Amino acid sequence: MSNELHVTSLIVQVHPEKMAEVRQQIMAIKNAELSANNDVKLVVVLEGTSQRSLMDDISTINGIPGVLTATMVYHQSEDLEEGEV
């Protein structure tokens, strides 16, 4: 039996005055990691066991007040052997 690991990265554009709140909410998402940011953009890396779970996380990020856009720029999927994570 194998599992899948999906990794995607996003560019998230944010209203500058909402950056602190947006960063805090993204960091609260279990599978999200902030890689880089400036005053108006964040790079977010998401990991999940399915493409659907990543799409749900992207929808959550898009729904955060202050987020202008969350655009996927990279996606990778691989099969893992049982026990790998």
QUIQUIHU-V60939 format. One record per pair of residues at least 4 apart in sequence whose ideal C-beta (glycine too) atoms are under 7 Angstrom apart, sorted by the first residue. I is the first residue (numbers start at 0). J is the second residue. Records with the same first field share a line. If there is no record, write none. Layout:
I: J + J
This chain:
0: 81
1: 78 + 79 + 80 + 81
2: 48 + 79
3: 48 + 49 + 76 + 78 + 79
4: 46 + 48 + 77 + 79
5: 46 + 47 + 49 + 50 + 53 + 74 + 76
6: 44 + 46 + 75
7: 45 + 53 + 71 + 73 + 74
8: 42 + 43 + 44 + 72 + 73
9: 43 + 57 + 60 + 69 + 70 + 71 + 72
10: 40 + 42 + 70 + 72
11: 40 + 41 + 43 + 60 + 66 + 69
12: 39 + 40 + 67 + 68
13: 17 + 18 + 21 + 39 + 41 + 65 + 66 + 67
14: 65 + 67
15: 38 + 39
17: 21 + 64 + 65
18: 22 + 38
19: 23
20: 24 + 65
21: 25 + 63 + 65 + 66
22: 26 + 33 + 36 + 41
23: 27
24: 63
25: 31 + 33 + 41 + 43 + 60
26: 31 + 33
28: 56 + 59
30: 45 + 46 + 47 + 56
31: 43 + 45 + 56
32: 44
33: 41 + 43
34: 42 + 44
35: 42
36: 40 + 41 + 42
43: 60
45: 53 + 56
47: 52 + 53 + 56
48: 52
50: 54 + 76
51: 55
52: 56
53: 57
54: 58
55: 59
56: 60
57: 61 + 69 + 71
58: 62
60: 66 + 69
61: 66 + 69
79: 83
